[in-house]
Amino acid sequence: MNGLYLSSPGVIEFRELASRSKLSDDEVRIRLIYGGICGSDISVFKGKLPHANYPVVPGHELIGTVIETGKSAADFAGKRVAIMPNSFCGKCEYCKVGKTNICTEKQSLGINRDGGFAEEFVISAKYVLSLPDQLTNEKAVLIEPLAVIVHAMKKVVITEETKVAIIGCGNEGMLAIAVAEYLGAQVTAIDVKQNKLNKVSHSYHNVSTCQSADAEELFDVVIEAAGTSESFEQGIQLLKPGGAFVAIGMPPHANLPVVEIVRKEVTIYGSIIYNFPEDFNTSIEFLLQEDFQVEPVISKILSVNEYEKAYTYAVSGDYGKIILKF
């Protein structure tokens, strides 16, 4: 079995990996179809995540076909599935109330345990979700990153009257634009790169665009998906009184205008990954709608044999989602 192997930051190769010969009763063996390269994959590749372990098999945005099952997982045999890449204990106070995304024992594929960028991999069946036949692979590979946005947007109310700003037009920002636009909100995309704003304008005709330096309008909801201190601070400033700010990006620090936050009575939400399977199921519901437009999110689909080119594209920041085909 071959797969990608990140021996240390910046050092990646496609090589033979050890294969599990025997499954536990609750496990499934999956033959990978597609794997998406995520921002956190790039951070691990660059050595910028302090909790990452090396060496590691990267990859956590995964869909594949179950080719073998343990005794208690037989219902998944032959099924096409999406993978939930974040483990949870099921026993801590957060898991007990359904908040598995903030489990104290959480580990993440491709970060602090081996991921799925391999021809085959093994995982507990509790972390897989069967896919409807009518959902294409090209949309299904977006279930996991879309679930991040689904989870974030469940924290706020968005209607046709809601003015929403999305700061940062990378992969998660583009998915946030797709959801907000589909819900009928009055959406403005904000970024420092004009080429990203041009892509938004070309793909989503009902969405306004604005350079970060020119943003002055105030909004009911701000989704921060750029992950910089400047974008976080700007997002707070762009809120109307009574507005809501949802942070998806994770800058290490930001200076906040506390007096303004209090006097305007704004609400600040942090949002980390998603709850499984609820947010995955909601993602699937979106992706099954013909008028839910996510095609602009994916820039290229490349064979895993072109992994060096794929990582170069992804690291550059000049492309949307890069998908590896296995």
N, C-alpha and C positions, 0 to 999 in steps of 0.2 A: 504494500500500500504506500502510495506517495502523497506528499502534502507539503505545504509551506512550513518552514522552520526558521524562526527568528532567534538566532543564537545570542545576539546582543543588539542594542540599538543600532539600526542602520544596516545590520548584517542579516540578510534573508536569502534563503535558497529553497529550491524545490527538490526534495530528497525523499529517500525511503524512510518511512516511519514505522515504529513498532505497531503491530495490529493485535487487538484483543481477540483471543481465540474462543473464549467462553463468555457467555453473557449471564448476568444475574437474572433472576426471575422477572424483575421489573424493568429490565433494560431493552433497548432496541438498537439495532445496527442500521445506520442510515447511509445510503449512497447519495452524496451531495449532487445537487443540480446547479444551484447558483449560490454565490456568496457575495454580499455587498461589502465594500470597503468603507468603513465609518470613520468619523472624526477621531474617535477614541483609538481605533486601529492605527491611525496616523500618529497619535500621541505616543502610543506604545512603540511604534517604529522609530520615532525620534528620541525616545527615552525621556519623555516629559511627564509620564505618570509615575509618581513616587511609589504607588502600591503595586506596580506591575512586576511580574516575575519573569526572569530569563534563565534558560531558554524557554520559549513558548511557541506553541502552534497558534497563529493568529486566527481571527475570524469569529464573528458572532451573529451577523445578519445572514441567516441560513435557511434554505429550503432544500428538501431532498425526498428520497423515496425509501421507505422502510424495507430492508431486504432480509432481516432476521429479527426474531423477537424472543424474549424470555417467556417462560410459561404464563405469567400473569399479564403479559402485554400482547397476547396473540391478536387482539382486536385491531392492532395497528398494522398487521402484516400486509405488505403490498401498498399501503396508503402513502399518498403524497402529503408531506407534513411541513409545518413551520416549526422552528425551534425557539423556545424561550431560553435565552443564554445566561440567565442570572439565577443561581441556586438560592433556595430559602429553606430554613430549618423546619418551619411549620409549627414550632413550639414556643417561640419567644412571644412577648406581649404584643408585638406588632403583627406577626403572622396570624395570631389568634383572632385579630379583628380585620383580617383581610389585607393588611398593608405589607404584603410580602416584599414590596420594593424597598422598604427600609429595614428589612430583616438584619439583625445584628450579626448574623453568620453568613451574610450574602457573599458569594464569589461569582466572578464573571468570566465566561469563556473568552479566551484570547487575551486576557489581562493577567489574572492571577491563577488561572488554570488553563490547560490546553484547550484551544478553540477548535473550530470546525473546518478550516481551510485545508481539507484533505479529501481524498477520494471517498473514504469511508470514515465514520466515527461512531462512537457508542455513547449513549446518554440514557438516563432514566426516562421512562415513558411519561412520567408526570410533567416533563418539560417539553412535550411535543403536542401539537394541535393539528388534527386532520384538516385538509383543505377541500373546499367545494370544487367539483370538477370544472365548473364554468370559470374559475379564477385562473388566469394565465400565470405562467411562471414569472413573466416579466413584471406583473403586478404583485404577485405573491411575495417576491423577494423584498418588497417594501413594507410588509406587514410589521416587522419589528421596529424600524425607525418611525413609521407612521404612528405606532402605538405610543411612542414618546410624546408626540403632539396631541394625540387623543387624550392622554392622561392629563397633559398640561391644560388643555382647553376645557376639560370638565370642571376646572376650578372657577371658571367665569361664565357669565351668561352672554351669549352672542346671538343677536337677532339682526334683522334687516336695518334696524336703526343704529346699530352699534358701530362706532368708529374705532377701527382696530389698526394699530401700527405693528408691523413685524420688523424688528431690527436684526439685520443679518440675513443675507439671501444665499446662504450655503444650503446643504442638503436638508437640514431640519427646518431652516427658514422657508425653503421652497415648499416643504410639506405643510408648514403652518399656513402659508399663503393659500395653498390648495384647499385646506379645510375651511379657513375663514371665508374665502371666496365662494365656496360651495354652500356655506350657511347663509350667504346673502349679505354679509357685513360690508361696510364701506371700508375697504382695505387700502392701506398705504404701505409699500415696501420701502425700507430705508437701508442703505448700505454705503460704504465708502468707495466701492468699486463700480464704476459706470458700466462695465461690461456685464456685471451681474444684474444691474437694474435694467439694462437693455434686454436681457433674457426674460426677465419678469414681464416687461412691457410687451414683448413679442408673444409670450405664452399665455398671459392672463390679461385680456383686453379691458376688463373692468377694474383692474387694480392700478392705483396711482403709484408713482415712484418718486423718490426724493433722495438726493445726496445727504449724507449725515450732516454735513456742514450747513445745509440749507433748511433743516427741519425746524419748523416753528409752530405748526398746527398742534393743537391739543387733542388727546384721544381718550376714549372711554376705557380701552384695554390696550396695553402694550405687551407684546411677546418679545422677550429678549433672547435671541438665538445666535448672537455673534460671539459672546463669551469674552468680551474685553471690558476692562474697567470703564473705559470711555463710553461704551454702548450701554452699560448698566446704569451709569450715572445719567446719561442722556435720557434713557427710558423713563426714569423717575421724573425728570423735568418736563417730559412731554405728556404727563397725565393730567386729565381734567380733575377738578375737585370731585372726590368720591370715586375716582377711577381705580383700576386694578392692574397691577404689574405682575407678570408671570415670568420667572427666570428659568430658562432652560440651559443657557450658557453658564459657564462656571469660571469667571475670573477669580483669581485668588483673593483679591481685595478690591474694594470700591469705597469712595467717599460719598456718604449719603447726607442730603440736606434734611436733618431730622426735624427742624422746625417746620419746614415746608410739608414734609410727610404728615406731621400731626395736624397742622392747620388746614390742609386740604383733605384730611381724613381719607387718604388713599390706602389701599390694601396691597401688600407685597406677598406674593406666593413663591416659594421655591418648589420646583417640580423635578423629581428624579425618576427616570425610566417610566415604569408602568406597573399595573397590577395584572396578573395572569390568572385565568385566560380572558377576563372581562375586556381589557383594552385591546387585546389581539382580536377578539371577536368584533369589537366595534370597528377596528381597522378593516377587517374583511368586509363588513357591511358597507363602508365607504368605497372600498376598491371594487365592489361588485356593481356600483352605480355607473352607468355609461357616461353620465355627465360630470363625474368626479374626475378631474383632470390631473393625473400625476405623471404622464409621459414626459413632461419637461424635466423632471427630477433626475432621470437617468441620462448620462452623457454617453457612456460607452459600455459595451459588453465585450469582454476579451476572454480568450481561452486562458486557463490557469498557466499554460506554458508561456504566456506573455506577461507573467506576474511582474517582471521588472518594469515594463512599460506601464502596467496598470498602477503600480505604486508611484512611479514618477508623475503620472497624471494626477493621482489623488493628492500627493504631497504638494504639488504646485499650487493648489487652490484655485486654478483657473477653469476647472471642470466641475460638473455636477457629480452625481453618484456614479462611481465606477463599479461595475459588476464583473466578478470572475465566474466563468463557465467551467464546470468540472466534467 
